[in-house]
Amino acid sequence: MIKMFVVTLGVNLGVALGWWLGSQIGLMTGYFTAILGASIGLYLSRQYCRNYLD
């Protein structure tokens, strides 16, 4: 259960950071950087779970 929480938190932080960075340029840039941030957050949080929570 904690792994799911960590992954969800990582994805949400990635989306928020991506949106914040991209929306300063424009709406569609914010959207695409949010998707990129979600992908990076998913990858990093799953790596964290694999290395430290197993």
C-alpha positions as CSV (number, residue, x, y, z in Angstrom):
1,M,0.0,0.0,0.0
2,I,2.8,2.4,0.8
3,K,4.4,1.7,-2.6
4,M,1.2,2.9,-4.3
5,F,1.2,6.0,-2.2
6,V,4.8,6.8,-3.1
7,V,4.1,6.3,-6.8
8,T,1.0,8.4,-6.7
9,L,2.9,11.1,-4.9
10,G,5.8,11.0,-7.4
11,V,3.5,11.3,-10.4
12,N,1.5,14.2,-8.8
13,L,4.7,16.1,-8.0
14,G,6.0,15.5,-11.5
15,V,2.8,16.8,-13.0
16,A,2.7,19.9,-10.8
17,L,6.3,20.7,-11.5
18,G,5.9,20.2,-15.2
19,W,2.8,22.3,-15.3
20,W,4.4,25.1,-13.3
21,L,7.4,25.2,-15.6
22,G,5.6,24.9,-18.9
23,S,2.6,27.1,-18.2
24,Q,4.8,30.1,-18.0
25,I,5.3,29.8,-21.7
26,G,1.9,28.7,-22.8
27,L,-1.1,26.4,-22.3
28,M,0.0,23.6,-24.6
29,T,3.5,23.8,-23.4
30,G,2.3,23.4,-19.9
31,Y,0.2,20.4,-20.9
32,F,3.1,18.6,-22.6
33,T,5.6,19.4,-19.9
34,A,3.1,18.1,-17.3
35,I,2.9,14.8,-19.3
36,L,6.7,14.7,-19.3
37,G,6.8,15.5,-15.6
38,A,4.3,12.7,-14.9
39,S,6.5,10.2,-16.8
40,I,9.6,11.2,-15.0
41,G,7.8,11.2,-11.7
42,L,6.5,7.7,-12.4
43,Y,9.9,6.4,-13.4
44,L,11.7,7.9,-10.4
45,S,9.1,6.9,-7.8
46,R,9.1,3.3,-9.1
47,Q,12.9,3.2,-9.0
48,Y,12.7,4.4,-5.4
49,C,10.2,1.8,-4.5
50,R,12.3,-0.9,-6.1
51,N,15.5,0.1,-4.4
52,Y,14.4,1.2,-1.0
53,L,11.0,-0.3,-0.2
54,D,11.4,-4.0,-1.2
